[in-house]
Amino acid sequence: MNPVRAGIVDKPEDYRWNSIGYHLQTDNKDEFLSTDFGLEAFGMRDASDRLEEYRRFIYETGAMTKNRAEAIRQEVVEKEREKDFKITRTDRFRLRTRHFCDSGIIGSKSFVKRQYDQVKHLLKSKNEKTKNGDRYIMLDC
């Protein structure tokens, strides 16, 4: 179900499992998803231009009400139109920060350690620090 139409979020990229959100949060790290959006065939070679055009399409079509379902609110679409659907550094930072916070593990120290030990091989560490025997890791997200 579309998270905007379901009323979960106001903007598509605010939903953590949305591909636009992933592109904006991670800058499509490791080319996990295609950045073509079907636009490369029309001569759009630059990935950031394609993302902006795709966002324009999503916002403009998402603003249309279908079968009395929720739609992207007009004031949200207008705000994005004013920016010409460009992503600012502030937007990117907000989305990356939210992604990092939403992905945290919450629980007791032993629970967090067990969960971390299961996935640490998937994470790249910028540096590893210790303090009083506890490990603190700065992750390259």
C-alpha positions as CSV (number, residue, x, y, z in Angstrom):
1,M,0.0,0.0,0.0
2,N,1.2,3.5,-0.8
3,P,2.4,5.0,2.5
4,V,1.2,8.5,1.5
5,R,-2.3,7.3,0.5
6,A,-2.4,5.3,3.7
7,G,-1.6,8.5,5.7
8,I,1.6,7.1,7.2
9,V,3.8,9.9,5.8
10,D,3.4,13.2,4.0
11,K,6.2,12.7,1.5
12,P,7.2,9.5,-0.4
13,E,10.8,9.8,0.7
14,D,9.9,10.0,4.3
15,Y,8.8,6.3,4.3
16,R,11.9,4.4,5.2
17,W,11.2,1.5,2.7
18,N,10.6,3.8,-0.3
19,S,13.2,3.6,-3.1
20,I,13.3,7.4,-3.4
21,G,14.1,7.6,0.3
22,Y,16.8,5.0,-0.1
23,H,18.4,7.0,-3.0
24,L,18.3,10.2,-1.0
25,Q,19.5,8.6,2.3
26,T,22.4,6.6,0.9
27,D,23.1,8.4,-2.4
28,N,22.4,4.9,-3.8
29,K,25.4,3.4,-2.1
30,D,26.9,0.4,-3.9
31,E,24.4,1.0,-6.8
32,F,21.9,-1.1,-4.9
33,L,19.0,0.2,-7.0
34,S,18.7,1.4,-10.5
35,T,18.9,5.1,-11.0
36,D,17.6,4.9,-14.6
37,F,13.9,5.4,-13.7
38,G,13.2,4.8,-17.4
39,L,14.6,8.2,-18.2
40,E,18.0,7.4,-19.6
41,A,16.4,6.3,-22.9
42,F,15.1,9.9,-23.2
43,G,18.6,11.3,-23.1
44,M,18.8,12.1,-19.4
45,R,22.3,11.0,-18.6
46,D,22.9,12.7,-15.2
47,A,21.6,10.6,-12.2
48,S,20.7,13.7,-10.1
49,D,18.6,15.1,-13.0
50,R,16.8,11.8,-13.4
51,L,16.1,11.6,-9.6
52,E,14.7,15.2,-9.7
53,E,12.5,14.3,-12.7
54,Y,11.3,11.1,-11.1
55,R,10.4,13.0,-7.9
56,R,8.5,15.6,-10.1
57,F,6.5,12.7,-11.6
58,I,5.8,11.0,-8.2
59,Y,4.7,14.3,-6.6
60,E,2.6,15.5,-9.5
61,T,0.8,12.2,-10.0
62,G,0.7,11.5,-6.3
63,A,-1.2,14.8,-5.7
64,M,-4.1,13.4,-7.7
65,T,-6.9,11.9,-5.6
66,K,-7.9,8.5,-6.7
67,N,-11.0,6.7,-5.4
68,R,-11.2,9.1,-2.4
69,A,-7.8,7.9,-1.2
70,E,-5.4,10.2,0.5
71,A,-3.0,12.0,-1.8
72,I,0.1,14.1,-1.4
73,R,-1.2,17.3,0.1
74,Q,-1.1,20.3,-2.2
75,E,1.0,22.4,0.2
76,V,3.7,19.7,0.2
77,V,3.6,19.5,-3.6
78,E,3.8,23.4,-3.9
79,K,6.8,23.5,-1.5
80,E,8.6,20.9,-3.7
81,R,7.7,22.8,-6.9
82,E,9.2,26.0,-5.4
83,K,12.5,24.0,-5.1
84,D,12.0,22.6,-8.6
85,F,12.1,19.2,-7.0
86,K,15.8,19.6,-6.2
87,I,17.2,17.9,-3.1
88,T,19.0,20.3,-0.8
89,R,21.9,19.4,1.4
90,T,19.6,19.9,4.4
91,D,17.0,17.5,2.9
92,R,19.7,14.9,2.3
93,F,21.1,15.3,5.9
94,R,17.6,15.0,7.4
95,L,16.9,11.9,5.5
96,R,20.2,10.3,6.3
97,T,19.9,11.1,10.0
98,R,16.4,9.7,10.1
99,H,17.6,6.6,8.3
100,F,20.4,6.1,10.8
101,C,18.1,6.7,13.8
102,D,15.4,4.4,12.5
103,S,17.9,1.7,12.0
104,G,19.3,1.7,15.6
105,I,19.1,-1.4,17.8
106,I,17.3,-0.8,21.1
107,G,17.6,-3.1,24.0
108,S,19.8,-4.2,26.8
109,K,23.6,-4.0,26.4
110,S,23.8,-7.8,25.9
111,F,20.9,-7.8,23.4
112,V,22.4,-5.0,21.3
113,K,25.8,-6.8,21.3
114,R,24.3,-10.1,20.1
115,Q,22.4,-8.3,17.3
116,Y,25.5,-6.3,16.3
117,D,27.7,-9.5,16.3
118,Q,25.2,-11.0,13.8
119,V,25.5,-8.2,11.3
120,K,28.9,-6.6,11.9
121,H,30.4,-8.4,8.9
122,L,28.0,-6.4,6.7
123,L,29.1,-3.0,8.1
124,K,32.1,-0.9,7.3
125,S,33.8,0.7,10.2
126,K,35.6,4.0,9.8
127,N,37.4,3.5,13.1
128,E,36.9,1.4,16.2
129,K,37.4,3.0,19.7
130,T,37.3,1.4,23.1
131,K,36.5,3.0,26.4
132,N,36.7,1.0,29.6
133,G,36.5,-2.2,27.6
134,D,33.4,-1.2,25.7
135,R,33.6,-0.9,21.9
136,Y,32.3,2.3,20.2
137,I,32.2,2.1,16.4
138,M,31.7,4.9,14.0
139,L,29.9,3.4,11.0
140,D,30.3,4.6,7.4
141,C,26.6,4.9,6.5
